[in-house]
Amino acid sequence: MKLYIDEKLIEEVSWENNDSTKALEELSKNKLVINMTNYGGFEQTGLIGQDIVRNDSQIKTIPGDIVLYNGNQISVFYKNNQWSYTKLGHINLDDGKIKDLLDKSSIVFTLEHD
């Protein structure tokens, strides 16, 4: 999958090998666009538009983590948090670059199939 944030290709992404990520990959075949908003001063979050399979566990997120929340939302973190999520992937950039990408009022998160 290719990830774009505000139409900028993010090449440094490691995707998890799980059923949730596979479901997202299927949705990305039709280009999945998610309008995200800043939440809590530590993440961007937005609705997928449908429920997908999840396998939540209590995890501590770090900047760059991409997770599934409640089976129907994606969150991308620029600061740490701890909650019950399904990990989808990680943006492999330094914390400063991640903060520059995500610490704004809203972003457009787009997934396209390779």
PASEBA-1860 file (N, C-alpha, C; in nm, 3 decimals):
! residues 114
1> MKLYIDEK> 0.083/-0.118/0.000/0.000/0.000/0.000/0.087/0.124/0.000 ~ 0.039/0.226/-0.067/0.106/0.355/-0.065/0.028/0.448/0.026 ~ 0.099/0.520/0.112/0.038/0.615/0.203/0.074/0.757/0.160 ~ -0.029/0.841/0.152/-0.011/0.983/0.127/-0.071/1.060/0.244 ~ -0.001/1.160/0.289/-0.055/1.254/0.388/-0.054/1.390/0.322 ~ -0.174/1.446/0.309/-0.191/1.574/0.238/-0.124/1.568/0.101 ~ -0.149/1.459/0.029/-0.101/1.435/-0.108/0.050/1.415/-0.119 ~ 0.120/1.406/-0.005/0.264/1.379/-0.007/0.286/1.230/0.016
9> LIEEVSWE> 0.354/1.164/-0.077/0.384/1.022/-0.062/0.479/1.001/0.054 ~ 0.440/0.911/0.145/0.523/0.875/0.260/0.580/0.736/0.230 ~ 0.705/0.733/0.190/0.765/0.606/0.147/0.817/0.523/0.263 ~ 0.838/0.584/0.376/0.900/0.517/0.490/0.795/0.456/0.583 ~ 0.714/0.363/0.532/0.610/0.299/0.613/0.634/0.149/0.619 ~ 0.629/0.095/0.741/0.633/-0.050/0.762/0.493/-0.093/0.803 ~ 0.431/-0.181/0.725/0.296/-0.229/0.753/0.302/-0.360/0.830 ~ 0.211/-0.377/0.924/0.198/-0.502/0.999/0.141/-0.609/0.906
17> NNDSTKAL> 0.169/-0.735/0.937/0.112/-0.846/0.863/-0.001/-0.904/0.948 ~ -0.121/-0.846/0.934/-0.236/-0.895/1.009/-0.364/-0.878/0.927 ~ -0.473/-0.933/0.975/-0.599/-0.929/0.900/-0.653/-0.788/0.882 ~ -0.628/-0.702/0.978/-0.676/-0.563/0.967/-0.604/-0.490/0.853 ~ -0.474/-0.509/0.845/-0.398/-0.445/0.738/-0.438/-0.502/0.603 ~ -0.465/-0.631/0.598/-0.510/-0.693/0.472/-0.645/-0.635/0.431 ~ -0.735/-0.611/0.527/-0.865/-0.550/0.496/-0.846/-0.408/0.443 ~ -0.754/-0.333/0.503/-0.725/-0.198/0.453/-0.669/-0.201/0.312
25> EELSKNKL> -0.584/-0.299/0.287/-0.526/-0.314/0.153/-0.637/-0.337/0.050 ~ -0.735/-0.417/0.085/-0.849/-0.439/-0.005/-0.923/-0.308/-0.031 ~ -0.948/-0.231/0.074/-1.017/-0.103/0.059/-0.935/-0.004/-0.024 ~ -0.802/-0.015/-0.015/-0.716/0.079/-0.087/-0.716/0.056/-0.237 ~ -0.768/-0.058/-0.281/-0.775/-0.084/-0.426/-0.863/0.020/-0.496 ~ -0.957/0.077/-0.422/-1.043/0.183/-0.475/-1.002/0.320/-0.424 ~ -0.880/0.335/-0.375/-0.827/0.458/-0.317/-0.912/0.498/-0.196 ~ -0.858/0.478/-0.080/-0.925/0.509/0.046/-0.876/0.645/0.095
33> VINMTNYG> -0.967/0.741/0.104/-0.934/0.876/0.149/-1.005/0.900/0.282 ~ -0.927/0.935/0.384/-0.981/0.958/0.518/-0.944/1.100/0.561 ~ -1.046/1.179/0.588/-1.024/1.314/0.642/-1.008/1.300/0.791 ~ -0.890/1.340/0.841/-0.858/1.324/0.982/-0.853/1.459/1.052 ~ -0.883/1.454/1.181/-0.872/1.574/1.263/-0.784/1.546/1.384 ~ -0.725/1.652/1.433/-0.637/1.641/1.549/-0.721/1.609/1.672 ~ -0.675/1.515/1.750/-0.746/1.475/1.871/-0.647/1.469/1.987 ~ -0.678/1.539/2.094/-0.602/1.528/2.218/-0.462/1.585/2.216
41> GFEQTGLI> -0.423/1.648/2.106/-0.288/1.702/2.099/-0.180/1.598/2.083 ~ -0.218/1.476/2.037/-0.117/1.371/2.019/-0.142/1.282/1.898 ~ -0.256/1.299/1.829/-0.287/1.211/1.716/-0.380/1.279/1.617 ~ -0.381/1.222/1.497/-0.481/1.253/1.395/-0.569/1.129/1.386 ~ -0.700/1.149/1.377/-0.790/1.034/1.369/-0.904/1.063/1.272 ~ -0.951/0.956/1.207/-1.061/0.971/1.111/-1.130/0.839/1.086 ~ -1.255/0.850/1.041/-1.339/0.733/1.013/-1.303/0.669/0.880 ~ -1.298/0.536/0.880/-1.273/0.459/0.758/-1.398/0.459/0.670
49> GQDIVRND> -1.515/0.456/0.733/-1.640/0.450/0.658/-1.709/0.317/0.671 ~ -1.644/0.223/0.736/-1.702/0.091/0.763/-1.617/0.022/0.869 ~ -1.673/-0.083/0.927/-1.597/-0.163/1.023/-1.510/-0.264/0.948 ~ -1.389/-0.284/1.000/-1.304/-0.391/0.947/-1.262/-0.478/1.065 ~ -1.207/-0.594/1.033/-1.165/-0.689/1.136/-1.060/-0.623/1.226 ~ -1.069/-0.655/1.355/-0.973/-0.598/1.449/-0.931/-0.704/1.550 ~ -0.815/-0.679/1.610/-0.762/-0.766/1.713/-0.693/-0.676/1.816 ~ -0.776/-0.602/1.889/-0.725/-0.500/1.980/-0.649/-0.561/2.098
57> SQIKTIPG> -0.548/-0.486/2.139/-0.477/-0.517/2.263/-0.427/-0.386/2.321 ~ -0.401/-0.385/2.449/-0.350/-0.265/2.516/-0.206/-0.242/2.470 ~ -0.184/-0.129/2.403/-0.049/-0.099/2.356/-0.013/0.045/2.389 ~ 0.116/0.072/2.394/0.166/0.208/2.410/0.216/0.252/2.273 ~ 0.155/0.356/2.220/0.195/0.406/2.089/0.313/0.502/2.102 ~ 0.385/0.513/1.992/0.495/0.608/1.981/0.473/0.690/1.854 ~ 0.540/0.804/1.841/0.524/0.883/1.719/0.550/0.799/1.593 ~ 0.455/0.809/1.500/0.464/0.734/1.375/0.375/0.612/1.370
65> DIVLYNGN> 0.323/0.568/1.484/0.236/0.449/1.483/0.104/0.479/1.414 ~ 0.059/0.381/1.335/-0.070/0.385/1.266/-0.151/0.271/1.325 ~ -0.270/0.302/1.380/-0.349/0.200/1.448/-0.495/0.207/1.404 ~ -0.564/0.096/1.428/-0.708/0.087/1.410/-0.773/0.104/1.547 ~ -0.872/0.192/1.554/-0.943/0.218/1.679/-1.091/0.187/1.660 ~ -1.147/0.108/1.749/-1.289/0.070/1.745/-1.331/-0.001/1.616 ~ -1.236/-0.048/1.539/-1.269/-0.123/1.418/-1.313/-0.038/1.301 ~ -1.327/0.095/1.323/-1.376/0.179/1.212/-1.305/0.314/1.200
73> QISVFYKN> -1.196/0.333/1.274/-1.120/0.457/1.267/-0.971/0.427/1.259 ~ -0.901/0.514/1.189/-0.755/0.505/1.187/-0.701/0.624/1.265 ~ -0.601/0.598/1.346/-0.530/0.703/1.418/-0.382/0.694/1.384 ~ -0.321/0.812/1.369/-0.178/0.822/1.343/-0.121/0.915/1.450 ~ -0.017/0.870/1.518/0.033/0.941/1.635/0.157/1.024/1.607 ~ 0.160/1.143/1.669/0.282/1.223/1.669/0.335/1.241/1.810 ~ 0.265/1.187/1.910/0.312/1.178/2.048/0.268/1.042/2.102 ~ 0.310/1.009/2.221/0.277/0.880/2.282/0.135/0.878/2.336
81> NQWSYTKL> 0.078/0.757/2.343/-0.051/0.733/2.406/-0.057/0.585/2.443 ~ -0.152/0.551/2.526/-0.172/0.411/2.560/-0.322/0.384/2.561 ~ -0.363/0.279/2.486/-0.504/0.243/2.477/-0.513/0.107/2.409 ~ -0.635/0.062/2.388/-0.658/-0.065/2.321/-0.677/-0.041/2.170 ~ -0.579/-0.085/2.092/-0.577/-0.064/1.947/-0.534/-0.193/1.877 ~ -0.553/-0.193/1.745/-0.490/-0.292/1.658/-0.383/-0.218/1.578 ~ -0.259/-0.258/1.592/-0.151/-0.190/1.520/-0.157/-0.225/1.372 ~ -0.148/-0.122/1.288/-0.151/-0.138/1.143/-0.014/-0.117/1.080
89> GHINLDDG> 0.062/-0.025/1.136/0.193/0.005/1.077/0.264/0.114/1.151 ~ 0.374/0.158/1.090/0.456/0.262/1.152/0.524/0.344/1.043 ~ 0.520/0.476/1.059/0.592/0.567/0.969/0.734/0.581/1.026 ~ 0.832/0.542/0.947/0.972/0.538/0.993/1.045/0.669/0.962 ~ 0.999/0.775/1.027/1.065/0.905/1.019/1.098/0.949/1.161 ~ 1.191/1.045/1.174/1.220/1.092/1.309/1.101/1.171/1.363 ~ 1.098/1.182/1.495/0.984/1.242/1.564/0.953/1.383/1.515 ~ 1.055/1.461/1.484/1.034/1.597/1.436/0.961/1.601/1.303
97> KIKDLLDK> 0.999/1.514/1.210/0.933/1.508/1.079/0.789/1.459/1.094 ~ 0.768/1.363/1.183/0.632/1.313/1.206/0.545/1.424/1.264 ~ 0.600/1.499/1.358/0.525/1.609/1.417/0.491/1.714/1.311 ~ 0.586/1.745/1.223/0.559/1.841/1.115/0.446/1.794/1.024 ~ 0.439/1.663/0.997/0.333/1.607/0.912/0.197/1.609/0.979 ~ 0.195/1.583/1.110/0.068/1.554/1.176/0.017/1.658/1.275 ~ 0.103/1.742/1.328/0.059/1.837/1.431/-0.002/1.960/1.367 ~ -0.123/1.942/1.315/-0.203/2.050/1.255/-0.350/2.018/1.282
105> SSIVFTLE> -0.439/2.106/1.246/-0.580/2.086/1.281/-0.642/1.968/1.207 ~ -0.597/1.942/1.085/-0.651/1.829/1.009/-0.551/1.788/0.900 ~ -0.568/1.664/0.854/-0.488/1.613/0.742/-0.579/1.527/0.654 ~ -0.532/1.498/0.534/-0.597/1.400/0.448/-0.502/1.281/0.438 ~ -0.553/1.165/0.482/-0.477/1.039/0.488/-0.531/0.952/0.374 ~ -0.446/0.919/0.279/-0.490/0.845/0.160/-0.409/0.717/0.144 ~ -0.480/0.607/0.120/-0.415/0.480/0.090/-0.450/0.438/-0.051 ~ -0.348/0.398/-0.126/-0.367/0.345/-0.260/-0.298/0.211/-0.271
113> HD> -0.358/0.123/-0.346/-0.299/-0.009/-0.367/-0.178/0.005/-0.458 ~ -0.072/-0.071/-0.429/0.049/-0.069/-0.514/0.017/-0.123/-0.652
END
